[in-house]
Amino acid sequence: MKITKLLLDIDGTIVLLPVDWSKVLARIRSEGIEVTTFLGFVARYHGTDVFWRIHRYLEFLELEAVDKLTILDNADDLLKRVCKEIDIGFITMQSRTAAEKIISKLGIDKCDNFLGILSTREDSSTRIEQVAKAVKAMNVLPGEVLFIGDKVLDAIAAIVNGVKAIVVLRNLVSNRISDTDYIDEDLEVVGVRIARDLMEALRIARDLYGLYID
């Protein structure tokens, strides 16, 4: 099936947002909540009063961090080129305000084929839910969507939703995650390719799915 829509994660995939996550976790624990990760907190407490308190605190940090972000792999130029040929949209566990500011900073919002920020922390508790909402918003069959993210969770979310996926794993320390398991093997079995950077991900998209890049 032909790819007609490109969906991307933001932080870690096209930019690096310098948020001090230790501060965020400390703020969460100050609420009397013991969690190991921020995403775990969101999945468990999404929509509650404590979620919205942490959300507003983190949004303040994110908006400050946008001015200091690092653009990864010349993503602004790459995606402006890709956006001439295919519709692109974004999902993120950042706030909507921060995500919109990031995309505006990169100049992608001016692209004719920009579909917008399709799901953010405010309206989705997990990546799986975000991908589902994005596919629904794009009004296409899941098989027409390619999702590029930077986490194994992104691959899982794509698989659950019937979406094709490429995962950018920069500075991969080792494919071996235990004595009996290798992440590259697991992802290959379910049809997810690993890339070292965004350019390689787009080359894979071109070779596998005919995604045109000038």
Salt bridges, closest charged atoms under 4 A:
ASP9 OD1 - ARG127 NH2 2.82
GLU31 OE2 - ARG27 NH1 2.96
GLU31 OE2 - ARG53 NE 2.98
GLU34 OE1 - ARG29 NE 3.97
GLU62 OE2 - ARG121 NH1 2.76
ASP67 OD1 - LYS101 NZ 3.86
ASP73 OD2 - ARG170 NH2 2.42
ASP87 OD2 - LYS5 NZ 2.44
ASP109 OD1 - LYS110 NZ 3.90
GLU122 OE2 - HIS55 NE2 3.69
ASP123 OD2 - ARG96 NH2 2.92
GLU129 OE2 - LYS133 NZ 3.52
ASP154 OD1 - ARG127 NE 2.65
ASP179 OD1 - ARG176 NH2 3.49
GLU200 OE1 - ARG196 NE 2.98
ASP207 OD1 - ARG206 NE 3.04
ASP214 OD1 - ARG81 NE 2.95
